């Protein structure tokens, strides 16, 4: 799910918390102790690992079995159209259980994040109140936390970068903090932000992506996006210096901006 550098950071962080992380390894057998309880597992490489609990996570599977005889069409989730309507009149489905028949380009039929469910609810509200409105998922956004590392993603950041996309990546030399900004090779327009241990304003990042802002302009105004708590250390100058060095640019960072400037930008979004 993550680009290599962020994946490495998260893996090392997990190891620091005492978890024995085994990558590229699969379980071939779960062993019992003869009394119906787990005693260990065997991997495909033949390694025997003792344990008394096994948890398997294979993604989200909506709990929709109770609808099998309802007449509502289901697949992996409850099938809905662009208005989030099922095949039964006046019956809608949103959130983790909804499977969109024709998802937007770059989006999945089922998106099991609460932000998606909230947005779907807003569109359904318009429709049931007499103003039919097709669901528009907007820009992708998600946030999570890997133990102590906060994670945010805005827009399009793929684990394997397309050929037409360039990336800028900055990582703190000592702390578990990084930012990644992907942008188009030809136009330099930003298309996505990946943040580890650093908070950026969602409204600002979405504004930059929607308006096709260039990477140079983003770097120049990077302080506008900073959303870390007050008195946290700021890294914009280091980030911009790294960008200039890597790409041979001479972007001048504007430094700290007055709150009025941030509010002025947000008022346009």
C-alpha positions as CSV (number, residue, x, y, z in Angstrom):
1,X,0.0,0.0,0.0
2,X,2.9,2.4,0.8
3,X,5.9,3.5,-1.3
4,X,9.1,1.7,-0.3
5,X,10.5,4.4,1.9
6,X,7.4,4.9,4.0
7,X,6.9,1.1,4.2
8,X,10.4,0.7,5.6
9,X,9.8,3.4,8.2
10,X,6.6,1.8,9.4
11,X,8.2,-1.7,9.4
12,X,11.1,-0.5,11.6
13,X,8.7,1.3,13.9
14,X,6.7,-1.9,14.3
15,X,9.8,-3.8,15.2
16,X,10.8,-1.2,17.8
17,X,7.5,-2.0,19.5
18,X,8.4,-5.6,20.1
19,X,6.6,-7.2,17.2
20,X,8.5,-9.9,15.4
21,X,7.6,-8.8,11.8
22,X,8.1,-11.5,9.1
23,X,7.9,-10.1,5.6
24,X,7.3,-12.1,2.5
25,X,6.3,-15.1,4.6
26,X,3.1,-17.2,4.5
27,X,1.5,-19.6,6.8
28,X,1.0,-23.1,5.4
29,X,-0.4,-24.8,8.5
30,X,-1.9,-24.0,11.9
31,X,-1.1,-26.7,14.5
32,X,-3.3,-27.6,17.4
33,X,-2.2,-29.0,20.8
34,X,-4.4,-32.1,20.6
35,X,-7.1,-30.4,22.7
36,X,-8.5,-28.1,20.0
37,X,-6.3,-25.1,20.9
38,X,-3.6,-23.6,18.8
39,X,0.0,-24.6,19.6
40,X,1.8,-23.0,16.7
41,X,2.1,-22.4,12.9
42,X,4.3,-23.6,10.1
43,X,5.4,-21.3,7.4
44,X,5.8,-22.2,3.7
45,X,9.6,-22.2,4.3
46,X,9.2,-24.9,6.9
47,X,9.7,-22.7,10.0
48,X,7.8,-23.7,13.1
49,X,6.6,-20.7,15.3
50,X,5.1,-21.5,18.7
51,X,1.9,-19.5,19.6
52,X,-1.4,-19.9,21.3
53,X,-3.4,-17.4,19.2
54,X,-3.7,-16.9,15.4
55,X,-5.5,-13.9,13.8
56,X,-6.1,-13.7,10.1
57,X,-6.8,-10.4,8.3
58,X,-7.8,-10.6,4.7
59,X,-9.4,-7.2,4.1
60,X,-13.0,-6.0,4.7
61,X,-15.9,-8.3,3.9
62,X,-19.2,-6.6,4.4
63,X,-21.7,-8.5,6.7
64,X,-24.6,-8.8,4.2
65,X,-25.5,-12.4,4.5
66,X,-28.8,-11.5,6.2
67,X,-29.9,-9.9,2.9
68,X,-29.6,-13.0,0.7
69,X,-33.3,-13.6,0.6
70,X,-34.3,-9.9,0.7
71,X,-34.4,-9.3,-3.1
72,X,-31.7,-6.7,-2.8
73,X,-28.9,-7.4,-5.3
74,X,-25.6,-8.2,-3.6
75,X,-22.2,-9.2,-4.7
76,X,-19.3,-8.7,-2.3
77,X,-21.3,-5.8,-1.0
78,X,-24.7,-4.3,-1.6
79,X,-24.8,-3.2,-5.2
80,X,-25.7,0.4,-5.8
81,X,-25.8,2.8,-8.7
82,X,-24.3,6.3,-9.1
83,X,-27.1,7.6,-6.7
84,X,-26.2,4.9,-4.2
85,X,-29.6,3.3,-4.9
86,X,-30.1,-0.5,-4.7
87,X,-32.3,-2.3,-7.1
88,X,-35.2,-1.9,-4.7
89,X,-37.0,1.5,-4.9
90,X,-36.3,3.9,-2.0
91,X,-33.6,1.6,-0.5
92,X,-30.1,3.0,-0.4
93,X,-26.7,1.7,0.9
94,X,-23.7,3.6,2.0
95,X,-20.4,3.0,3.8
96,X,-18.5,-0.2,4.2
97,X,-21.4,-2.4,2.9
98,X,-22.0,-0.5,-0.4
99,X,-20.5,-1.8,-3.6
100,X,-20.7,0.8,-6.4
101,X,-21.4,-0.9,-9.8
102,X,-19.4,1.6,-11.8
103,X,-16.9,3.3,-9.5
104,X,-15.1,6.5,-10.5
105,X,-11.7,6.1,-12.3
106,X,-9.0,5.2,-9.8
107,X,-11.5,4.3,-7.0
108,X,-12.5,0.9,-5.7
109,X,-16.1,-0.5,-5.7
110,X,-15.9,-0.8,-1.9
111,X,-14.0,1.7,0.2
112,X,-14.0,0.8,3.8
113,X,-13.1,4.1,5.4
114,X,-15.4,6.2,7.5
115,X,-14.7,9.4,5.4
116,X,-16.3,7.7,2.4
117,X,-19.4,6.7,4.4
118,X,-19.8,10.2,5.6
119,X,-19.5,11.7,2.1
120,X,-22.0,9.1,0.8
121,X,-24.5,10.1,3.5
122,X,-24.3,13.7,2.3
123,X,-25.2,12.8,-1.2
124,X,-28.0,10.4,-0.2
125,X,-29.4,13.2,1.9
126,X,-29.8,15.4,-1.1
127,X,-31.4,12.6,-3.1
128,X,-34.0,11.6,-0.4
129,X,-34.8,15.3,0.1
130,X,-35.9,15.7,-3.5
131,X,-32.6,16.8,-5.1
132,X,-31.2,13.7,-6.8
133,X,-27.4,14.0,-6.7
134,X,-25.0,11.5,-8.2
135,X,-22.3,10.4,-5.8
136,X,-18.9,12.1,-6.3
137,X,-16.2,10.7,-4.1
138,X,-13.9,13.6,-4.7
139,X,-10.2,13.4,-3.9
140,X,-9.0,10.3,-2.0
141,X,-8.2,11.0,1.6
142,X,-7.4,8.7,4.5
143,X,-5.6,8.9,7.8
144,X,-4.4,6.3,10.2
145,X,-1.8,5.7,13.0
146,X,1.0,3.1,13.1
147,X,1.6,3.1,16.9
148,X,3.2,6.5,17.3
149,X,3.4,7.5,13.6
150,X,0.5,9.5,12.3
151,X,-0.3,9.0,8.6
152,X,-2.2,11.1,6.1
153,X,-2.7,10.7,2.4
154,X,-4.4,13.2,0.0
155,X,-5.0,12.6,-3.6
156,X,-3.1,9.9,-5.6
157,X,0.0,8.3,-4.1
158,X,0.6,4.8,-5.4
159,X,3.1,2.2,-4.1
160,X,4.4,1.7,-7.6
161,X,4.7,5.1,-9.3
162,X,3.5,5.5,-12.9
163,X,6.0,6.5,-15.5
164,X,4.3,9.8,-16.1
165,X,4.6,10.8,-12.4
166,X,7.6,12.3,-10.5
167,X,8.0,12.3,-6.8
168,X,9.7,14.4,-4.2
169,X,10.5,12.6,-0.9
170,X,11.9,14.2,2.3
171,X,12.6,12.2,5.4
172,X,13.9,13.6,8.7
173,X,17.5,12.3,9.3
174,X,16.7,11.2,12.9
175,X,13.0,11.3,13.6
176,X,10.2,9.2,12.1
177,X,8.8,12.0,9.9
178,X,8.5,12.3,6.1
179,X,6.6,13.9,3.3
180,X,6.1,12.8,-0.2
181,X,4.6,14.9,-3.0
182,X,3.8,13.3,-6.3
183,X,3.4,15.5,-9.4
184,X,3.0,15.2,-13.2
185,X,6.3,15.1,-15.2
186,X,5.0,17.3,-18.0
187,X,3.1,20.0,-16.2
188,X,4.6,19.8,-12.7
189,X,1.1,19.8,-11.2
190,X,0.8,18.1,-7.8
191,X,-1.5,15.1,-7.6
192,X,-0.9,13.7,-4.1
193,X,0.6,14.1,-0.7
194,X,1.8,11.3,1.7
195,X,2.6,12.4,5.2
196,X,4.3,10.5,8.1
197,X,4.5,12.1,11.5
198,X,3.7,15.6,10.0
199,X,0.2,17.1,9.6
200,X,-0.9,19.0,6.6
201,X,-4.3,20.8,6.3
202,X,-6.7,18.8,4.2
203,X,-8.4,21.9,2.7
204,X,-5.0,23.3,1.5
205,X,-3.8,20.0,0.0
206,X,-7.1,19.4,-1.8
207,X,-7.1,23.0,-3.0
208,X,-3.6,22.6,-4.5
209,X,-4.5,19.3,-6.2
210,X,-7.9,20.5,-7.6
211,X,-6.4,23.7,-9.0
212,X,-3.4,22.0,-10.6
213,X,-0.9,23.9,-8.5
214,X,2.7,23.3,-9.5
215,X,5.2,21.7,-7.3
216,X,7.3,24.9,-7.2
217,X,4.3,26.9,-6.0
218,X,3.5,24.3,-3.4
219,X,7.1,24.5,-2.1
220,X,7.1,28.2,-2.0
221,X,3.9,28.2,0.1
222,X,4.4,25.0,2.1
223,X,3.8,26.8,5.4
224,X,0.2,27.2,4.4
225,X,-0.3,23.5,4.7
226,X,1.4,23.0,8.1
227,X,-1.2,21.8,10.7
228,X,1.1,20.5,13.4
229,X,0.2,21.6,17.0
230,X,1.5,24.9,18.2
231,X,5.1,25.0,19.3
232,X,6.0,21.9,17.2
233,X,9.2,22.2,15.3
234,X,8.7,23.2,11.6
235,X,10.6,21.7,8.8
236,X,9.5,23.6,5.7
237,X,12.9,25.3,5.1
238,X,14.7,22.0,5.3
239,X,12.2,20.4,2.9
240,X,12.4,23.2,0.4
241,X,16.2,23.2,0.5
242,X,16.2,19.4,-0.2
243,X,13.8,19.9,-3.1
244,X,16.0,22.7,-4.6
245,X,19.0,20.5,-4.4
246,X,17.4,17.4,-5.9
247,X,15.7,19.2,-8.8
248,X,18.1,22.1,-9.4
249,X,15.4,24.7,-8.6
250,X,15.7,28.0,-6.7
251,X,12.4,28.1,-4.9
252,X,12.3,30.6,-2.1
253,X,10.2,29.5,0.8
254,X,7.9,32.3,2.1
255,X,8.5,31.3,5.7
256,X,5.8,31.6,8.3
257,X,2.6,33.1,7.0
258,X,0.0,35.1,8.9
259,X,-3.2,33.3,9.8
260,X,-5.1,35.8,7.7
261,X,-3.4,34.5,4.6
262,X,-4.3,30.9,5.5
263,X,-7.9,32.0,6.1
264,X,-7.9,33.9,2.8
265,X,-6.9,30.7,0.9
266,X,-9.4,28.5,2.8
267,X,-12.2,30.9,2.0
268,X,-11.6,30.2,-1.7
269,X,-11.9,26.5,-1.3
